[in-house]
Amino acid sequence: MTVVRLRHCMSETDAEAEVTVVLPDGSELSVPAGSTVEDVAFEIGPGLGRDTVAGKIDGELVEKHAAVHDGARIEIVTDQSDEYLTVLRHSAAHVFAQALQRLHPEATLTIGPPTDDGFYYDVTDVDVDEDDLAAIEEEMDAIIAADYDIEREVRSREEAKEIYADNEYKRQILDEEADDEEVTFYVQDGWRDLCQGPHVESTGEVGAATLLEVSAAYWRGDEDNDTLTRVYGTAFASESDLEEHLELREEALERDHRKIGQEMNLFSIPTVTGPGLPLYHPPGKTVLRELSDFANELNRDHGYEEVETPHVFRTELWKQSGHYENYKDDMFLLDVNDEEYGLKPMNCPGHATIFDQQSWSYRDLPQRYFENGKVYRKEQRGELSGLSRVWSFTIDDGHLFARPDQIRQEIESVIEMIFEVVETLDLEVEVALATRPDKSVGSDEIWESAEEQLRDVLDSGGYDYDVEPGDGAFYGPKIDFGFEDALGRVWDGPTVQLDFNMPERFDLTYTGEDNEDHQPVMIHRALYGSYERFFMVLIEHFDGNFPLWLAPEQVRILPVSDETLGYAHRVKNALEEEGFRVEVEDRDWTVGRKIRAGHDDRLPYMVIVGDDEQEAGTVSVRDRFENQRGDVDLDDFVGHLVAERDEKRTEPDFVDE
């Protein structure tokens, strides 16, 4: 395939002017005004220019033909970049759409973006189910094997509307995104799709692709819109990478928290109670209670005081905080005696109101509040999924009201708490610093100081972190922590955010050393994120094999016969006196069957008692790894369990001693 580089056309005036861009190492490069990402790459070096697939401007993935602006932070994307797989999967979505329309010309295309794990395409006017995927895949393979050039085509917006005269969805996109006179299509073998890119150079670069499932989806995720057919797939540069991914996916399906939740009787989300409203069964509530106790202990050890706010407030509060303006469509609103109320989508306005109920001196700060607060957000039904996205969830919320000179020490303390959670549960996290977005409040000086303090905390702590330019909240910068589970997937988790907006909206003040009123900084933080999503992460991370301190049932006593049933209950009593959750398996089963059931129930420990153990006053201990140790002194076993539980060890380790 021959690749021709088309340098961005610049006017004579553009050529005389220059803009300065910032490279990933912090160095600056001057290029002619009107230059593209690809032009910047060629300025750095001809080899990099030839290898350029796409780019990032201020953290946003863009096609290589995108024009840069003065002060832009630029990254060049090649086939060695982390972002390359995203670009490749975007092209795979087009391969799917072309294959679909080859087989079903009547199909109407809407949108087909890449995702973290692959891609999807929403279509309509065609009856496609999972039985049809094999034939579509075969056509995709033919398109990939043909290695068609993927070419960028520029058209006027009016031309594009004519092309999509019979496609109301594409026309809606064209009407909504009417900033430019021209739009781009990407073309392969004469087939084209409206798209901003970026894409790989040819269909052959999509080395291997497969289709995974078919589901329903609302247009633009809005349940008031049309229902479309969504086809999910994934793609990689090679067959071996695809096979490895599919193996991990199969393991992920086995670890799916919805499957394990049903097997272990942890939670349910029945249709009769409403979507996104989980019910926690006794075993699930046991795990949540232990997590809550752990978080509460951490909070108290770090100087937080517990508060409680109601589930519903007058909407005047939400208007004052700014949530009504920003979250009204996602709030559950109620009319009570001709007054409007709203279920709370966040806890922070309540905490700000508590702070505002009395006067404070600079000596009183920081004030630290925490609450395991239930909140409600009306997510689109099509977005709801198990515990990962729900209507009702609980945030282990904390809000601090501090002087500006206390920001650093409070952030350090929060991060220390977060990493105590991470290390206790043997989790991995990805850390990111999110900086000032275009839409923000507060002075340049406050933002610069806040961002610098967050950077200093991360740098001095030796944390490996990414910078996410412009991803901060409108009220302040933040540090986000993503939990990486046992399969390498990353889930949103803890966060610590600086807020200069709400203290101003609520006119929060403290009296300074100068006897004048000053505005505190509000720090938002969560150690888990939400209990629901964190519970999901733990279920899948541990595959339901919770560490002893979290396990709903910690020990099960297995009597060999009815003659040892009384001794089994005495062992149970000894363990319950130390606060353990213990059951006796007294069903008329063989010991082998009882052991198999214990493993299926993911028990940390089983204790087998027969005539010999009863006579000697000992027990035989078996762990979830099928290791067994006999003739164990009961007091020794109880002592070990106490230490394992209280030290919150991740794995049972008694039999290995």
Stockholm file with secondary structure:
# STOCKHOLM 1.0

chainA/1-657         MTVVRLRHCMSETDAEAEVTVVLPDGSELSVPAGSTVEDVAFEIGPGLGRDTVAGKIDGELVEKHAAVHDGARIEIVTDQSDEYLTVLRHSAAHVFAQALQRLHPEATLTIGPPTDDGFYYDVTDVDVDEDDLAAIEEEMDAIIAADYDIEREVRSREEAKEIYADNEYKRQILDEEADDEEVTFYVQDGWRDLCQGPHVESTGEVGAATLLEVSAAYWRGDEDNDTLTRVYGTAFASESDLEEHLELREEALERDHRKIGQEMNLFSIPTVTGPGLPLYHPPGKTVLRELSDFANELNRDHGYEEVETPHVFRTELWKQSGHYENYKDDMFLLDVNDEEYGLKPMNCPGHATIFDQQSWSYRDLPQRYFENGKVYRKEQRGELSGLSRVWSFTIDDGHLFARPDQIRQEIESVIEMIFEVVETLDLEVEVALATRPDKSVGSDEIWESAEEQLRDVLDSGGYDYDVEPGDGAFYGPKIDFGFEDALGRVWDGPTVQLDFNMPERFDLTYTGEDNEDHQPVMIHRALYGSYERFFMVLIEHFDGNFPLWLAPEQVRILPVSDETLGYAHRVKNALEEEGFRVEVEDRDWTVGRKIRAGHDDRLPYMVIVGDDEQEAGTVSVRDRFENQRGDVDLDDFVGHLVAERDEKRTEPDFVDE
#=GR chainA/1-657 SS CCCCCCCCCCCHHHHHCEEEEECTTSCEEEEETTCBHHHHHHHHCHHHHHHCCEEEETTEEEETTCBCCTTCBEEEECTTSTTHHHHHHHHHHHHHHHHHHHHCTTCEECCCCBCSSSEEEEEESSCCCGGGHHHHHHHHHHHHHHTCBCEEEEEEHHHHHHHTTTCHHHHHHHHHCCSSSEEEEEEETTEEEECCCCCCSBGGGCCEEEEEEEEEEEGGGCTTSCEEEEEEEEEESSHHHHHHHHHHHHHHHHTCHHHHHHHTTCEECCGGGCTTCCEECHHHHHHHHHHHHHHHHHHHHTTCEECCCCSEEEHHHHHHHTHHHHHGGGSCEEEETTEEEEECSCSHHHHHHHHTTSCCBGGGCCEEEEEEEEEECCCCGGGCBTTTBCSEEEEEEEEEEECGGGHHHHHHHHHHHHHHHHHHTTCEEEEEEECCCSSCCSCHHHHHHHHHHHHHHHHHTTCCEEEETTCSBTTBCEEEEEEECTTSCEEEEEEEEEESSHHHHTTCCEECTTSSEECCEEEEEESSSCHHHHHHHHHHHTTTCCCTTTCSSCEEEEESSGGGHHHHHHHHHHHHTTTCCEEECCSSCCHHHHHHHHHHTTCSEEEEECHHHHHHTEEEEEETTSCEEEEEEHHHHHHHHHHHHHTTCSSCCSTTC
#=GC SS_cons         CCCCCCCCCCCHHHHHCEEEEECTTSCEEEEETTCBHHHHHHHHCHHHHHHCCEEEETTEEEETTCBCCTTCBEEEECTTSTTHHHHHHHHHHHHHHHHHHHHCTTCEECCCCBCSSSEEEEEESSCCCGGGHHHHHHHHHHHHHHTCBCEEEEEEHHHHHHHTTTCHHHHHHHHHCCSSSEEEEEEETTEEEECCCCCCSBGGGCCEEEEEEEEEEEGGGCTTSCEEEEEEEEEESSHHHHHHHHHHHHHHHHTCHHHHHHHTTCEECCGGGCTTCCEECHHHHHHHHHHHHHHHHHHHHTTCEECCCCSEEEHHHHHHHTHHHHHGGGSCEEEETTEEEEECSCSHHHHHHHHTTSCCBGGGCCEEEEEEEEEECCCCGGGCBTTTBCSEEEEEEEEEEECGGGHHHHHHHHHHHHHHHHHHTTCEEEEEEECCCSSCCSCHHHHHHHHHHHHHHHHHTTCCEEEETTCSBTTBCEEEEEEECTTSCEEEEEEEEEESSHHHHTTCCEECTTSSEECCEEEEEESSSCHHHHHHHHHHHTTTCCCTTTCSSCEEEEESSGGGHHHHHHHHHHHHTTTCCEEECCSSCCHHHHHHHHHHTTCSEEEEECHHHHHHTEEEEEETTSCEEEEEEHHHHHHHHHHHHHTTCSSCCSTTC
//
